[in-house]
């Protein structure tokens, strides 16, 4: 009979690999939710890609043609999602409670999603020259970050529990 061992989370490789996977999953869920939400609000289904593309391009979303917005927006959105996934993976790697408690991991990821909303929609848009992010109603992006990014990210990491950190 084999004894199950806990995956070792020490080292940057674990955080990068699982941050990439978890961030990509959460980013896809987030993008799909934004697309559905956009359509439900009577806006173009692919408009979220214009919003995503406005981050690196630096012009208002509606001024970006879809032919440009889709590839640029997809790359920008997924790159940010993966960066955020790696950042959260580093937290999981370094906080014992997040390596052992699924509920704590999901709650922490949800709070992380809310923090991303606050920083990316409330704090940074105007100083970074992207005021259109702060001009719209704050509730839809809050919902997308708090429900469709944070929890999927947390569920991914919770599905990997329990984890152990190798003693230094």
N, C-alpha and C positions, 0 to 999 in steps of 0.2 A: 504494500500500500504506500503510495507516494504522499508526502506531506506537502501541502500547498505552501508556497512561500510568497511573501508580499513583494511586489515589484519594488526595486530600488529606485528612488527618485533623486538620488544625489547626482550632481553633475549637470552641466548646461544642456546636454543632449536630450535628457528627459523633458525639460521645460520647453525646449525648442520644438521637439517632435509633437508633444501633446498640446502645446500652445497652438501650433500650426493646425492640427486636426480640430481641436475644440474651437478655435477662433474661426476656422473655415465653416464648420457646422453652424455656429451661431451667426456668422455673417450671412450665410445662405438663408437661414430661417428669417433673419431680420429683413433681408432684401425681399424675400417672398411676401412677408407681412406688409412691407411698405408698398409693394406693387398692388396687392389686394386692397389695402387701405386707400391707395390713390384711386383705384377704379371705383370703390364704394363711395368716395367723395366726389365722383364725377370728373375726375382728372384723368389724363392719359395713364394707362397701365404701366408704361415704361418711364414715366416721369421721374421716378426715384433715381434712375441712372443719370438724368440731367442734374439732379441735386448732388449725387455722389461725384460727378465729373466737375461740378463747380468748385470743389475743394482744390484740386490741383490747377485747374484752368484759371480760376479767379474771376469769372464773370457770372452774372445771374443765371440760374438754371435754365430759364425759358429762352435764353439767348444761345444756348448750345444745341446744335442740331443733333437729332437722335443718332445719326451715323457716327458722330464723334462721341456723343454721350455714352453710348452703350459700351464700347470697349474701354474708354478712359474711365468711366464711372465704375465698371465692373472691376477693373484692376485697382483703382483707388480704394474702393469699398473693401475688397477682399484683403488688400495689403494692410489697411487699418485694422480690419477684423483679426487678422493673424497677429499683428503687433499687440493688440489688446489681449488676444488669447495667450500669447507668450508672457505678457505681463501678469496675467492671472495665474498662469502655470507657475511662475516664480513665487507667487504668494502661496499657492498650494504646496510647493516644494519647501517653503520656509516656515509655514505655520502648521504646527502639529495637528491642531483641531481640524484643519481643512484636509488633512491626509487621512483622518479617521472617522469623520462624521459627514455622512451624505447630506443631511439636512443643513448642517452648518455651511457646507460647501455651496449648496444651492442658494442659501440666504446670502452668503458673502458674494456670490456671483451676481445675484439680483441687485444688491447694493452697489456692486461694481458697475453694472449697467446703468443704474441711476446716476452714479458719479460721472460716468461717461456722458450722459445726457447733460448734466449740469455744466461740465467743462466745455463740451463741444457745441452745445446749443445756447447756453446762457452766458458763459464767461468769455470764450475765445473768438466768436465770430466777428464782432466789431473790431477788436484790436488787430485781428489778422486780415482785415479787409474783406470779410465775408458777411456783411450785415444782413443779408437775406435769410440767414439761418435764425437770426434773432427776431425777424419781423413777423413770422407766422405765428399761429396759435401754438403755445408750448405743449399742449396735452398730447397731440398725436405723436410727436417725437419722443415724449416721455414714455408713452405706452410702448412704442417700438423698442426703446432701450431697456425699460423695466420688465417687459414681458417676453419680447422676442429676441433679445440678445443675451441679457444676463442669465435668465433661467436655463436656456439651452446650453450655454457655456457651463453653468454649474452642474447640469444633469450629465454632461459629458464627463466631467471630472468625478462626479459622485459615482458614476458607473465604473470607475477605475478603483474604487476604494475596497478594502483598506490598503493604504500605501505605507511604506516604511522608509525612513531616511537612514542611510548607513551611518553608523557612529563615526565621528571624525577621528 
